[in-house]
Amino acid sequence: MIQHKDLVIPIEVKSAENLQAKSLNSFHAKYANPISVRTSLSDFRHDG
């Protein structure tokens, strides 16, 4: 996680191309955060 002013931004790093982000989805369900970052070996794409 990183913090920018009042915003906490979760970061999830995946070691393979499996992009299931259970912990990131749980974070969003609990805190309704507008921004998150997920990185993996897959090509770039913008979700949301």
N, C-alpha and C positions, 0 to 999 in steps of 0.2 A: 504494500500500500504506500501511496504517497499522499501528501496533504498539500493543497493549494488554497490558501486563505481558509475559508470555512468548509471547503469541500475535501472529502476523503475519496481518493480514486483507487479502487482495487485493481491489482494487476495479477493475471493468471498466466503462467508459462506452461505450455504443453510440450512434452518431450517428443511427441510423435504427431502424426496427422490426425489422430482421433481428437475431435474438437468438442467433445462433451465437456461442458463447464459446470459441473454440479455445484461446486463451491461458489462460483461466481453467480450462478442463478439463485442460490440460497441468499447470498448477500443482497442481491437486487430485490428479492421477495421481502426481506426483512427491513431494508433501509430505503428502498425506492430511489437509489442513486442514479443521476442522469448520465454519468460517464463511467466507463470501465475500459480496461485494456486487456486483451488476450492475445498472446503471441504463440506461434507454433511453426512447424516446418512447412505449413501450407502457404499458398500464395496469398497476397493481401486481398482483403475484401472488407467492405464497410457494412456492418449490421446495424439496423435500427435507424 
